[in-house]
Amino acid sequence: MAYDSKLAVVIGGATGIGAGICQALASRGYRIALCDIDEEGAGTLAAQLSPHRVTFHRVDVTDPSSLVAAEAAIRANDDDIDLVFANAGAISLKPFLDTTEADWTWLFSINLFGTVNAVRAFLPGLLAQSGRSRICVTSSVTALRTPPMIGQTIYMATKSAQLGFTNGLRTELEGTHVGLSVIFPGAVSSALRAKSEARRPGAVQVQIPKSAAGPGMISPQEAGERIAVGIENGRDFISTHPGERPLVRSMQEKLLAAFD
C-alpha cells in the first residue's frame, strides 16, 4: 500500500521508538517531518532515510513556542498533515522517598505537558484541514498495570496522566475528522534512560532487572512496525507487546472487582 502523498509529523522521532516509527512510515512511502531536540540523532536517522522524504524541525516540547513554530513551518510547505505523533518523552527511575519536587516537575513538563503542548500546537490545523488525520500519543503499558519493580512512581504518574488526557480528548474529537490513537509500548531497547540521565543527572537510580522487562525486549524497529500496523488498522489503542495481555488483564480484573 503506497502513501506517497502522506505526511507524518513525529515529535520525539530522533531515536528509540520515535526512530522506529519514522523508519516504518518511511518504508510505506510517508514523508516525515521529524521534530526533536536531539539534532545529532535526527541527522543520523535522516541520513539513513531518503533525504527527499525527511525534514527536520528542532523543537523542545517544554517550549510551546517551538512547537507552534514547527507547525507553521510544516504547514508552509504542505496542505494536509495525516499523522501527528506526540512521542517525545523521558524517564526517571528512583524510589519515591528519594524523589524531589523538582524531579516531578521535570518529568511532568516533558511527558505530560510536552504532549499537551504538541496537541495544542497541531490540533487546530488538523481540525481546519479538509482531509482526515490522526493524533498518536505514546503512553506506556506501565499505565495499565502494577509494575514489577520499585522506582517508577513519577514515570507511571506521567504516563497515566497522558492516558487520562487522551480519554478526555477523545470525547472532544467525536464527530470530527481527527482520530486518536494511544500507544502502550512495553520494554524497547533504546537510549531513553541514558538520555534522561544525561539531561537530568540522578534521574535514573534504579536499573531495570531482566525479570522486570516483561514478556521480552524488542527493538525500536519492531515497535515502530507494530505501531504502523495499528495505525493502518485505525486502532484507538495500540500495544507493541501482546505478551503483556495477562498482566494488564490481572490489573483490570482487580479494578472491575471494585464494582461487584
ROPASE-899431 format. One line per field, with one value per atom (N, C-alpha, C): residue number from 1; atom name; x, y, z. Coordinates in nm, 3 decimals. Example, Ala and Ser with C-alpha at 12.3 -4.5 7.8 and 13.67 -1.06 7.14 Angstrom:
2
pos (1;1;1;2;2;2)
site (N;CA;C;N;CA;C)
px (1.319;1.230;1.320;1.285;1.367;1.290)
py (-0.569;-0.450;-0.330;-0.225;-0.106;0.003)
pz (0.780;0.780;0.780;0.708;0.714;0.787)
***
This chain:
260
pos (1;1;1;2;2;2;3;3;3;4;4;4;5;5;5;6;6;6;7;7;7;8;8;8;9;9;9;10;10;10;11;11;11;12;12;12;13;13;13;14;14;14;15;15;15;16;16;16;17;17;17;18;18;18;19;19;19;20;20;20;21;21;21;22;22;22;23;23;23;24;24;24;25;25;25;26;26;26;27;27;27;28;28;28;29;29;29;30;30;30;31;31;31;32;32;32;33;33;33;34;34;34;35;35;35;36;36;36;37;37;37;38;38;38;39;39;39;40;40;40;41;41;41;42;42;42;43;43;43;44;44;44;45;45;45;46;46;46;47;47;47;48;48;48;49;49;49;50;50;50;51;51;51;52;52;52;53;53;53;54;54;54;55;55;55;56;56;56;57;57;57;58;58;58;59;59;59;60;60;60;61;61;61;62;62;62;63;63;63;64;64;64;65;65;65;66;66;66;67;67;67;68;68;68;69;69;69;70;70;70;71;71;71;72;72;72;73;73;73;74;74;74;75;75;75;76;76;76;77;77;77;78;78;78;79;79;79;80;80;80;81;81;81;82;82;82;83;83;83;84;84;84;85;85;85;86;86;86;87;87;87;88;88;88;89;89;89;90;90;90;91;91;91;92;92;92;93;93;93;94;94;94;95;95;95;96;96;96;97;97;97;98;98;98;99;99;99;100;100;100;101;101;101;102;102;102;103;103;103;104;104;104;105;105;105;106;106;106;107;107;107;108;108;108;109;109;109;110;110;110;111;111;111;112;112;112;113;113;113;114;114;114;115;115;115;116;116;116;117;117;117;118;118;118;119;119;119;120;120;120;121;121;121;122;122;122;123;123;123;124;124;124;125;125;125;126;126;126;127;127;127;128;128;128;129;129;129;130;130;130;131;131;131;132;132;132;133;133;133;134;134;134;135;135;135;136;136;136;137;137;137;138;138;138;139;139;139;140;140;140;141;141;141;142;142;142;143;143;143;144;144;144;145;145;145;146;146;146;147;147;147;148;148;148;149;149;149;150;150;150;151;151;151;152;152;152;153;153;153;154;154;154;155;155;155;156;156;156;157;157;157;158;158;158;159;159;159;160;160;160;161;161;161;162;162;162;163;163;163;164;164;164;165;165;165;166;166;166;167;167;167;168;168;168;169;169;169;170;170;170;171;171;171;172;172;172;173;173;173;174;174;174;175;175;175;176;176;176;177;177;177;178;178;178;179;179;179;180;180;180;181;181;181;182;182;182;183;183;183;184;184;184;185;185;185;186;186;186;187;187;187;188;188;188;189;189;189;190;190;190;191;191;191;192;192;192;193;193;193;194;194;194;195;195;195;196;196;196;197;197;197;198;198;198;199;199;199;200;200;200;201;201;201;202;202;202;203;203;203;204;204;204;205;205;205;206;206;206;207;207;207;208;208;208;209;209;209;210;210;210;211;211;211;212;212;212;213;213;213;214;214;214;215;215;215;216;216;216;217;217;217;218;218;218;219;219;219;220;220;220;221;221;221;222;222;222;223;223;223;224;224;224;225;225;225;226;226;226;227;227;227;228;228;228;229;229;229;230;230;230;231;231;231;232;232;232;233;233;233;234;234;234;235;235;235;236;236;236;237;237;237;238;238;238;239;239;239;240;240;240;241;241;241;242;242;242;243;243;243;244;244;244;245;245;245;246;246;246;247;247;247;248;248;248;249;249;249;250;250;250;251;251;251;252;252;252;253;253;253;254;254;254;255;255;255;256;256;256;257;257;257;258;258;258;259;259;259;260;260;260)
site (N;CA;C;N;CA;C;N;CA;C;N;CA;C;N;CA;C;N;CA;C;N;CA;C;N;CA;C;N;CA;C;N;CA;C;N;CA;C;N;CA;C;N;CA;C;N;CA;C;N;CA;C;N;CA;C;N;CA;C;N;CA;C;N;CA;C;N;CA;C;N;CA;C;N;CA;C;N;CA;C;N;CA;C;N;CA;C;N;CA;C;N;CA;C;N;CA;C;N;CA;C;N;CA;C;N;CA;C;N;CA;C;N;CA;C;N;CA;C;N;CA;C;N;CA;C;N;CA;C;N;CA;C;N;CA;C;N;CA;C;N;CA;C;N;CA;C;N;CA;C;N;CA;C;N;CA;C;N;CA;C;N;CA;C;N;CA;C;N;CA;C;N;CA;C;N;CA;C;N;CA;C;N;CA;C;N;CA;C;N;CA;C;N;CA;C;N;CA;C;N;CA;C;N;CA;C;N;CA;C;N;CA;C;N;CA;C;N;CA;C;N;CA;C;N;CA;C;N;CA;C;N;CA;C;N;CA;C;N;CA;C;N;CA;C;N;CA;C;N;CA;C;N;CA;C;N;CA;C;N;CA;C;N;CA;C;N;CA;C;N;CA;C;N;CA;C;N;CA;C;N;CA;C;N;CA;C;N;CA;C;N;CA;C;N;CA;C;N;CA;C;N;CA;C;N;CA;C;N;CA;C;N;CA;C;N;CA;C;N;CA;C;N;CA;C;N;CA;C;N;CA;C;N;CA;C;N;CA;C;N;CA;C;N;CA;C;N;CA;C;N;CA;C;N;CA;C;N;CA;C;N;CA;C;N;CA;C;N;CA;C;N;CA;C;N;CA;C;N;CA;C;N;CA;C;N;CA;C;N;CA;C;N;CA;C;N;CA;C;N;CA;C;N;CA;C;N;CA;C;N;CA;C;N;CA;C;N;CA;C;N;CA;C;N;CA;C;N;CA;C;N;CA;C;N;CA;C;N;CA;C;N;CA;C;N;CA;C;N;CA;C;N;CA;C;N;CA;C;N;CA;C;N;CA;C;N;CA;C;N;CA;C;N;CA;C;N;CA;C;N;CA;C;N;CA;C;N;CA;C;N;CA;C;N;CA;C;N;CA;C;N;CA;C;N;CA;C;N;CA;C;N;CA;C;N;CA;C;N;CA;C;N;CA;C;N;CA;C;N;CA;C;N;CA;C;N;CA;C;N;CA;C;N;CA;C;N;CA;C;N;CA;C;N;CA;C;N;CA;C;N;CA;C;N;CA;C;N;CA;C;N;CA;C;N;CA;C;N;CA;C;N;CA;C;N;CA;C;N;CA;C;N;CA;C;N;CA;C;N;CA;C;N;CA;C;N;CA;C;N;CA;C;N;CA;C;N;CA;C;N;CA;C;N;CA;C;N;CA;C;N;CA;C;N;CA;C;N;CA;C;N;CA;C;N;CA;C;N;CA;C;N;CA;C;N;CA;C;N;CA;C;N;CA;C;N;CA;C;N;CA;C;N;CA;C;N;CA;C;N;CA;C;N;CA;C;N;CA;C;N;CA;C;N;CA;C;N;CA;C;N;CA;C;N;CA;C;N;CA;C;N;CA;C;N;CA;C;N;CA;C;N;CA;C;N;CA;C;N;CA;C;N;CA;C;N;CA;C;N;CA;C;N;CA;C;N;CA;C;N;CA;C;N;CA;C;N;CA;C;N;CA;C;N;CA;C;N;CA;C;N;CA;C;N;CA;C;N;CA;C;N;CA;C;N;CA;C;N;CA;C;N;CA;C;N;CA;C;N;CA;C;N;CA;C;N;CA;C;N;CA;C;N;CA;C;N;CA;C;N;CA;C;N;CA;C;N;CA;C;N;CA;C;N;CA;C;N;CA;C;N;CA;C;N;CA;C;N;CA;C;N;CA;C;N;CA;C;N;CA;C;N;CA;C;N;CA;C;N;CA;C;N;CA;C;N;CA;C;N;CA;C;N;CA;C;N;CA;C;N;CA;C;N;CA;C;N;CA;C;N;CA;C;N;CA;C;N;CA;C)
px (0.086;0.000;0.088;0.069;0.156;0.091;0.173;0.124;0.209;0.243;0.342;0.310;0.182;0.146;0.120;0.136;0.102;0.219;0.185;0.286;0.262;0.368;0.362;0.457;0.407;0.490;0.523;0.651;0.693;0.772;0.708;0.771;0.840;0.971;1.049;1.086;1.125;1.148;1.294;1.386;1.527;1.583;1.541;1.596;1.483;1.518;1.424;1.298;1.185;1.058;1.024;1.054;1.025;1.098;1.225;1.301;1.241;1.197;1.133;1.007;0.930;0.809;0.846;0.947;0.990;1.031;1.105;1.151;1.034;0.940;0.824;0.740;0.720;0.638;0.711;0.841;0.918;0.916;0.922;0.919;0.785;0.682;0.550;0.530;0.633;0.625;0.584;0.566;0.532;0.648;0.617;0.714;0.712;0.829;0.843;0.888;0.814;0.860;0.907;1.037;1.098;1.123;1.059;1.071;1.136;1.247;1.318;1.415;1.456;1.559;1.697;1.703;1.828;1.866;1.940;1.977;2.072;2.164;2.260;2.188;2.101;2.028;1.938;1.875;1.788;1.868;1.988;2.071;2.114;2.148;2.187;2.072;1.952;1.836;1.801;1.802;1.767;1.861;1.989;2.086;2.054;1.988;1.951;1.828;1.748;1.625;1.646;1.552;1.563;1.563;1.663;1.665;1.547;1.481;1.369;1.238;1.238;1.114;1.124;1.238;1.256;1.295;1.222;1.263;1.279;1.370;1.395;1.353;1.289;1.247;1.287;1.372;1.416;1.306;1.264;1.163;1.205;1.161;1.171;1.027;0.977;0.835;0.796;0.893;0.862;0.848;0.877;0.866;0.757;0.634;0.524;0.553;0.629;0.655;0.734;0.821;0.898;0.809;0.706;0.611;0.522;0.480;0.399;0.479;0.608;0.693;0.712;0.729;0.745;0.619;0.503;0.376;0.361;0.397;0.386;0.481;0.602;0.698;0.653;0.596;0.547;0.428;0.338;0.219;0.256;0.369;0.409;0.437;0.471;0.506;0.405;0.310;0.215;0.075;-0.023;-0.161;-0.215;-0.199;-0.254;-0.146;-0.170;-0.088;-0.174;-0.122;-0.201;-0.187;-0.065;-0.040;0.046;0.013;0.097;0.125;0.251;0.292;0.349;0.281;0.334;0.411;0.537;0.617;0.733;0.764;0.878;0.857;0.963;0.949;1.082;1.075;1.193;1.149;1.246;1.213;1.293;1.233;1.303;1.273;1.377;1.363;1.435;1.358;1.415;1.305;1.339;1.237;1.165;1.036;0.953;1.012;1.059;1.109;1.242;1.304;1.426;1.394;1.270;1.234;1.213;1.229;1.210;1.098;1.052;0.950;1.003;1.131;1.191;1.192;1.213;1.208;1.070;0.967;0.830;0.798;0.839;0.813;0.882;1.007;1.085;1.018;0.982;0.930;0.789;0.707;0.573;0.582;0.683;0.696;0.723;0.786;0.817;0.706;0.677;0.586;0.440;0.392;0.253;0.237;0.302;0.281;0.344;0.448;0.502;0.399;0.322;0.214;0.105;0.065;-0.038;0.007;0.132;0.184;0.181;0.217;0.218;0.077;-0.017;-0.154;-0.212;-0.183;-0.234;-0.179;-0.054;0.007;-0.049;-0.080;-0.116;-0.266;-0.343;-0.484;-0.566;-0.548;-0.630;-0.616;-0.494;-0.472;-0.532;-0.525;-0.584;-0.736;-0.797;-0.942;-0.982;-0.894;-0.926;-0.906;-0.819;-0.792;-0.906;-0.912;-1.024;-1.003;-0.879;-0.851;-0.856;-0.873;-0.871;-0.729;-0.718;-0.587;-0.599;-0.485;-0.485;-0.372;-0.405;-0.305;-0.270;-0.143;-0.096;-0.008;-0.052;0.018;0.086;0.215;0.288;0.280;0.203;0.196;0.290;0.247;0.329;0.239;0.277;0.199;0.201;0.298;0.302;0.180;0.112;-0.009;-0.127;-0.109;-0.219;-0.201;-0.089;-0.066;0.027;0.030;0.119;0.260;0.361;0.496;0.560;0.649;0.717;0.847;0.863;0.985;0.957;1.046;1.033;1.088;1.059;1.124;1.048;0.922;0.850;0.736;0.735;0.620;0.604;0.712;0.699;0.664;0.738;0.717;0.575;0.528;0.394;0.289;0.313;0.218;0.205;0.317;0.311;0.241;0.268;0.208;0.059;0.021;-0.121;-0.192;-0.124;-0.183;-0.204;-0.111;-0.130;-0.257;-0.278;-0.397;-0.524;-0.523;-0.638;-0.664;-0.558;-0.571;-0.635;-0.585;-0.638;-0.780;-0.815;-0.953;-1.049;-1.009;-1.093;-1.094;-0.978;-0.968;-1.050;-1.055;-1.126;-1.273;-1.334;-1.474;-1.489;-1.392;-1.400;-1.376;-1.312;-1.284;-1.394;-1.490;-1.601;-1.676;-1.705;-1.776;-1.686;-1.554;-1.459;-1.389;-1.303;-1.227;-1.086;-1.066;-0.937;-0.951;-0.877;-0.877;-0.773;-0.775;-0.682;-0.642;-0.512;-0.459;-0.367;-0.376;-0.285;-0.200;-0.069;0.026;0.079;0.081;0.127;0.248;0.368;0.486;0.524;0.581;0.646;0.795;0.876;1.022;1.079;1.143;1.205;1.349;1.440;1.581;1.605;1.647;1.668;1.762;1.791;1.878;1.798;1.671;1.585;1.643;1.688;1.742;1.870;1.958;2.085;2.063;1.971;1.944;1.877;1.789;1.724;1.825;1.915;2.017;2.111;2.140;2.228;2.163;2.031;1.960;1.938;1.921;1.898;1.975;2.102;2.183;2.114;2.110;2.043;1.902;1.852;1.715;1.696;1.801;1.792;1.882;1.821;1.895;1.869;1.766;1.728;1.743;1.818;1.832;1.722;1.664;1.556;1.612;1.577;1.626;1.560;1.630;1.576;1.439;1.420;1.293;1.177;1.209;1.104;1.081;1.150;1.138;1.012;0.928;0.805;0.831;0.738;0.748;0.837;0.960;1.055;1.086;1.215;1.262;1.260;1.208;1.208;1.285;1.316;1.392;1.298;1.352;1.269;1.206;1.277;1.224;1.102;1.107;0.992;0.875;0.905;0.799;0.736;0.819;0.768;0.679;0.718;0.639;0.503;0.501;0.374;0.284;0.345;0.267;0.209;0.289;0.242;0.124;0.131;0.021;-0.105;-0.087;-0.201;-0.265;-0.183;-0.235;-0.310;-0.252;-0.318;-0.456;-0.468;-0.594;-0.688;-0.646;-0.731;-0.760;-0.667;-0.691;-0.683;-0.777;-0.775;-0.664;-0.632;-0.528;-0.435;-0.304;-0.205;-0.104;-0.085;0.015;0.129;0.251;0.366;0.404;0.344;0.383;0.258;0.211;0.094;0.111;0.234;0.259;0.226;0.202;0.165;0.017;-0.060;-0.203;-0.238;-0.175;-0.213;-0.190;-0.083;-0.053;-0.155;-0.193;-0.294;-0.430;-0.463;-0.592;-0.602;-0.494;-0.495;-0.527;-0.466;-0.491;-0.636;-0.684;-0.820;-0.924;-0.897;-0.990;-1.000;-0.888;-0.890;-0.972;-0.959;-1.037;-1.186;-1.218;-1.359;-1.423;-1.342;-1.395;-1.447;-1.398;-1.445;-1.590;-1.642;-1.780;-1.877;-1.825;-1.911;-1.996)
py (-0.120;0.000;0.124;0.213;0.329;0.452;0.536;0.658;0.776;0.783;0.879;1.023;1.055;1.194;1.223;1.123;1.140;1.195;1.269;1.333;1.298;1.255;1.225;1.316;1.378;1.458;1.369;1.347;1.262;1.346;1.380;1.461;1.367;1.384;1.286;1.169;1.200;1.094;1.062;1.125;1.109;0.972;0.916;0.788;0.704;0.581;0.495;0.464;0.458;0.425;0.524;0.651;0.752;0.724;0.683;0.649;0.527;0.430;0.311;0.347;0.442;0.489;0.555;0.642;0.708;0.607;0.505;0.404;0.325;0.287;0.210;0.292;0.418;0.502;0.536;0.563;0.593;0.474;0.352;0.233;0.219;0.287;0.285;0.405;0.486;0.599;0.730;0.733;0.860;0.958;1.084;1.189;1.218;1.246;1.260;1.400;1.465;1.589;1.549;1.540;1.490;1.608;1.605;1.714;1.662;1.723;1.673;1.778;1.763;1.848;1.795;1.666;1.596;1.611;1.715;1.740;1.634;1.587;1.486;1.355;1.311;1.188;1.199;1.315;1.337;1.333;1.391;1.390;1.250;1.170;1.031;0.954;0.971;0.900;0.948;1.079;1.134;1.083;1.063;1.013;0.870;0.795;0.657;0.649;0.754;0.757;0.844;0.842;0.924;1.071;1.147;1.290;1.366;1.309;1.376;1.359;1.271;1.249;1.289;1.347;1.384;1.531;1.605;1.740;1.742;1.823;1.830;1.965;1.961;2.082;2.067;2.157;2.146;2.197;2.112;2.152;2.105;2.177;2.139;2.135;2.017;2.005;2.081;2.121;2.204;2.351;2.384;2.520;2.525;2.564;2.563;2.642;2.752;2.835;2.759;2.666;2.589;2.494;2.441;2.354;2.434;2.551;2.638;2.677;2.708;2.745;2.627;2.508;2.390;2.363;2.376;2.354;2.452;2.578;2.680;2.649;2.605;2.574;2.455;2.355;2.237;2.275;2.355;2.398;2.486;2.555;2.644;2.567;2.439;2.358;2.248;2.224;2.115;2.160;2.114;2.148;2.067;1.935;1.846;1.770;1.748;1.660;1.539;1.420;1.299;1.239;1.241;1.182;1.277;1.290;1.363;1.271;1.240;1.155;1.241;1.240;1.304;1.195;1.180;1.067;1.106;1.235;1.277;1.239;1.192;1.153;1.134;1.122;1.095;0.999;0.954;0.860;0.894;0.867;0.878;0.751;0.688;0.565;0.584;0.612;0.627;0.606;0.553;0.530;0.659;0.648;0.765;0.860;0.808;0.897;0.963;0.917;0.982;1.090;1.096;1.195;1.331;1.434;1.571;1.637;1.748;1.823;1.861;1.894;1.930;1.812;1.690;1.570;1.556;1.574;1.560;1.667;1.788;1.898;1.872;1.825;1.800;1.695;1.580;1.473;1.505;1.568;1.607;1.711;1.798;1.902;1.841;1.724;1.659;1.562;1.467;1.359;1.401;1.478;1.520;1.653;1.757;1.888;1.897;1.816;1.809;1.755;1.655;1.601;1.705;1.770;1.875;1.986;2.028;2.135;2.094;1.968;1.920;1.918;1.865;1.858;1.998;2.087;2.224;2.294;2.264;2.330;2.278;2.148;2.088;2.066;2.053;2.019;2.123;2.253;2.349;2.333;2.313;2.295;2.165;2.059;1.932;1.945;2.018;2.038;2.125;2.217;2.311;2.251;2.152;2.097;2.007;1.982;1.904;1.754;1.712;1.569;1.511;1.379;1.310;1.303;1.297;1.291;1.212;1.190;1.113;1.163;1.183;1.213;1.082;1.059;0.935;0.972;0.934;0.968;0.844;0.853;0.741;0.747;0.655;0.639;0.525;0.432;0.317;0.210;0.084;-0.024;-0.014;0.060;0.076;0.152;0.225;0.296;0.201;0.075;-0.020;-0.133;-0.135;-0.247;-0.204;-0.287;-0.263;-0.303;-0.219;-0.250;-0.362;-0.438;-0.547;-0.502;-0.371;-0.319;-0.185;-0.144;-0.015;0.097;0.220;0.334;0.397;0.357;0.408;0.503;0.558;0.642;0.762;0.835;0.954;0.914;0.819;0.779;0.729;0.641;0.587;0.695;0.791;0.901;0.982;1.009;1.088;1.011;0.881;0.801;0.779;0.764;0.753;0.885;0.996;1.127;1.145;1.096;1.100;1.025;0.908;0.830;0.905;0.968;1.046;1.162;1.229;1.340;1.293;1.182;1.134;1.081;1.023;0.978;1.097;1.208;1.329;1.388;1.390;1.448;1.368;1.237;1.152;1.195;1.227;1.271;1.401;1.492;1.619;1.604;1.495;1.473;1.396;1.345;1.271;1.362;1.309;1.386;1.470;1.470;1.541;1.441;1.491;1.403;1.380;1.406;1.381;1.259;1.154;1.034;1.043;0.947;0.946;0.803;0.780;0.651;0.672;0.582;0.585;0.458;0.476;0.366;0.326;0.194;0.141;0.050;0.107;0.023;-0.050;-0.168;-0.237;-0.207;-0.305;-0.284;-0.277;-0.164;-0.143;-0.101;-0.163;-0.128;0.010;0.103;0.240;0.311;0.437;0.520;0.608;0.573;0.659;0.685;0.581;0.600;0.682;0.652;0.724;0.871;0.899;1.037;1.113;1.045;1.111;1.144;1.050;1.073;1.185;1.193;1.299;1.436;1.442;1.570;1.608;1.506;1.533;1.430;1.458;1.363;1.323;1.194;1.142;1.097;1.117;1.079;0.928;0.856;0.710;0.649;0.604;0.544;0.394;0.346;0.206;0.145;0.038;-0.032;-0.137;-0.148;-0.243;-0.385;-0.472;-0.611;-0.685;-0.787;-0.864;-0.922;-0.958;-1.018;-0.920;-0.790;-0.688;-0.633;-0.689;-0.640;-0.688;-0.761;-0.808;-0.918;-0.939;-1.051;-1.020;-0.976;-0.964;-0.823;-0.792;-0.664;-0.673;-0.568;-0.565;-0.443;-0.442;-0.331;-0.216;-0.095;0.018;-0.005;-0.077;-0.104;-0.195;-0.296;-0.386;-0.311;-0.226;-0.146;-0.054;0.011;0.103;0.032;-0.088;-0.164;-0.202;-0.245;-0.282;-0.159;-0.047;0.077;0.116;0.107;0.143;0.055;-0.073;-0.164;-0.124;-0.087;-0.043;0.082;0.174;0.297;0.262;0.173;0.132;0.072;0.002;-0.062;0.031;0.157;0.255;0.226;0.165;0.126;0.246;0.253;0.358;0.335;0.209;0.173;0.072;0.093;0.010;-0.042;-0.173;-0.234;-0.288;-0.268;-0.324;-0.461;-0.498;-0.621;-0.704;-0.789;-0.872;-0.958;-0.991;-1.074;-1.007;-0.876;-0.804;-0.826;-0.887;-0.903;-0.963;-1.073;-1.130;-1.035;-0.956;-0.863;-0.750;-0.702;-0.595;-0.650;-0.770;-0.830;-0.847;-0.890;-0.908;-0.778;-0.668;-0.537;-0.494;-0.515;-0.473;-0.553;-0.681;-0.765;-0.715;-0.672;-0.618;-0.489;-0.406;-0.283;-0.313;-0.405;-0.437;-0.500;-0.569;-0.632;-0.529;-0.406;-0.299;-0.264;-0.304;-0.270;-0.385;-0.494;-0.607;-0.575)
pz (0.000;0.000;0.000;-0.095;-0.109;-0.050;0.011;0.074;0.031;-0.099;-0.146;-0.111;-0.097;-0.071;0.076;0.162;0.302;0.383;0.487;0.570;0.717;0.783;0.926;1.001;1.106;1.197;1.316;1.339;1.451;1.549;1.659;1.763;1.860;1.875;1.950;1.862;1.739;1.640;1.613;1.685;1.650;1.685;1.796;1.842;1.901;1.940;2.011;1.933;2.005;1.943;1.832;1.855;1.753;1.623;1.633;1.513;1.445;1.527;1.470;1.396;1.449;1.381;1.249;1.251;1.127;1.022;1.062;0.967;0.909;0.996;0.948;0.851;0.882;0.795;0.665;0.674;0.553;0.458;0.512;0.427;0.356;0.409;0.346;0.254;0.237;0.145;0.208;0.339;0.404;0.395;0.382;0.407;0.558;0.613;0.758;0.795;0.884;0.947;1.086;1.102;1.224;1.318;1.434;1.531;1.657;1.698;1.815;1.865;1.990;2.047;2.015;1.977;1.950;1.802;1.772;1.633;1.578;1.660;1.615;1.583;1.673;1.649;1.527;1.511;1.396;1.266;1.269;1.149;1.111;1.211;1.184;1.122;1.177;1.125;0.985;0.965;0.834;0.725;0.762;0.665;0.624;0.713;0.683;0.593;0.596;0.519;0.395;0.306;0.186;0.223;0.181;0.215;0.156;0.058;-0.006;0.071;0.173;0.246;0.393;0.433;0.574;0.585;0.667;0.704;0.856;0.904;1.048;1.103;1.219;1.288;1.435;1.480;1.619;1.712;1.802;1.900;2.039;2.137;2.277;2.327;2.359;2.391;2.517;2.598;2.714;2.676;2.551;2.499;2.394;2.430;2.333;2.206;2.218;2.101;1.995;2.036;1.938;1.860;1.924;1.856;1.760;1.804;1.717;1.593;1.613;1.500;1.405;1.460;1.375;1.295;1.359;1.289;1.174;1.198;1.093;0.977;1.009;0.904;0.822;0.888;0.816;0.727;0.781;0.706;0.587;0.596;0.487;0.359;0.372;0.255;0.224;0.313;0.294;0.333;0.255;0.284;0.401;0.394;0.495;0.568;0.696;0.778;0.809;0.786;0.805;0.945;0.999;1.130;1.214;1.341;1.435;1.554;1.574;1.686;1.798;1.913;2.033;2.108;2.072;2.118;2.209;2.219;2.299;2.445;2.510;2.650;2.718;2.849;2.932;3.042;3.121;3.227;3.353;3.465;3.593;3.671;3.722;3.799;3.932;4.036;4.169;4.271;4.388;4.491;4.527;4.557;4.580;4.683;4.797;4.902;4.866;4.759;4.710;4.606;4.560;4.459;4.523;4.442;4.488;4.407;4.455;4.381;4.243;4.237;4.108;4.013;4.066;3.981;3.917;3.998;3.949;3.845;3.873;3.779;3.646;3.652;3.530;3.443;3.499;3.416;3.366;3.449;3.402;3.291;3.298;3.194;3.058;3.055;2.928;2.888;2.976;2.937;2.926;3.022;3.017;2.944;2.995;2.935;2.796;2.770;2.635;2.537;2.582;2.499;2.480;2.589;2.581;2.486;2.499;2.412;2.265;2.238;2.100;2.042;2.118;2.069;2.050;2.145;2.134;2.009;1.974;1.858;1.726;1.718;1.590;1.571;1.678;1.664;1.587;1.611;1.535;1.384;1.338;1.195;1.143;1.223;1.182;1.169;1.261;1.256;1.137;1.099;0.991;0.852;0.841;0.709;0.664;0.535;0.481;0.495;0.492;0.497;0.637;0.644;0.773;0.827;0.958;1.022;1.151;1.214;1.340;1.429;1.557;1.660;1.730;1.751;1.814;1.933;2.052;2.175;2.231;2.258;2.316;2.468;2.525;2.670;2.707;2.788;2.827;2.885;2.866;2.927;3.079;3.133;3.279;3.331;3.243;3.284;3.303;3.262;3.263;3.364;3.435;3.527;3.640;3.743;3.855;3.815;3.844;3.797;3.878;3.814;3.884;3.952;3.971;4.031;4.095;4.185;4.250;4.160;4.200;4.135;4.020;3.998;3.881;3.915;4.034;4.073;3.981;3.954;3.870;3.727;3.674;3.535;3.513;3.601;3.586;3.603;3.690;3.709;3.580;3.513;3.389;3.279;3.271;3.164;3.189;3.316;3.349;3.321;3.345;3.316;3.167;3.086;2.941;2.900;2.962;2.930;2.970;3.088;3.129;3.035;2.993;2.899;2.769;2.714;2.586;2.600;2.715;2.735;2.727;2.789;2.780;2.642;2.576;2.441;2.341;2.358;2.263;2.250;2.365;2.363;2.284;2.297;2.226;2.075;2.036;1.893;1.824;1.899;1.838;1.740;1.622;1.521;1.433;1.461;1.377;1.286;1.197;1.110;1.165;1.296;1.360;1.451;1.421;1.503;1.613;1.702;1.815;1.848;1.853;1.895;2.014;2.112;2.227;2.219;2.228;2.212;2.349;2.375;2.503;2.481;2.467;2.447;2.576;2.557;2.667;2.660;2.697;2.701;2.560;2.529;2.398;2.419;2.348;2.362;2.302;2.385;2.337;2.434;2.399;2.482;2.577;2.601;2.683;2.821;2.888;3.024;3.020;2.925;2.916;2.882;2.789;2.751;2.865;2.939;3.053;3.161;3.188;3.290;3.248;3.118;3.069;3.085;3.065;3.077;3.222;3.308;3.449;3.531;3.562;3.640;3.770;3.794;3.913;3.887;3.765;3.734;3.737;3.697;3.691;3.797;3.905;4.016;4.028;3.960;3.966;3.828;3.818;3.692;3.680;3.562;3.543;3.533;3.627;3.620;3.505;3.455;3.343;3.377;3.503;3.544;3.535;3.527;3.523;3.383;3.286;3.149;3.079;3.151;3.091;2.990;2.900;2.805;2.685;2.711;2.603;2.558;2.552;2.498;2.347;2.282;2.136;2.087;1.960;1.902;1.868;1.855;1.812;1.675;1.589;1.454;1.462;1.549;1.565;1.627;1.726;1.788;1.685;1.605;1.504;1.402;1.364;1.267;1.326;1.452;1.515;1.532;1.560;1.572;1.437;1.332;1.198;1.156;1.187;1.155;1.232;1.359;1.438;1.380;1.333;1.270;1.142;1.062;0.937;0.964;1.076;1.111;1.187;1.206;1.271;1.417;1.486;1.625;1.719;1.811;1.912;2.013;2.038;2.133;2.066;2.084;2.016;2.117;2.119;2.205;2.120;2.166;2.096;2.150;2.265;2.334;2.368;2.276;2.304;2.431;2.463;2.581;2.712;2.710;2.831;2.868;2.779;2.800;2.936;2.980;3.110;3.226;3.221;3.330;3.333;3.215;3.207;3.249;3.204;3.241;3.393;3.457;3.602;3.673;3.626;3.686;3.661;3.540;3.507;3.585;3.608;3.684;3.830;3.886;4.021;4.027;3.923;3.917;3.903;3.815;3.792;3.916;3.995;4.117;4.214;4.203;4.293;4.266;4.150;4.115;4.143;4.197;4.231;4.355)
***
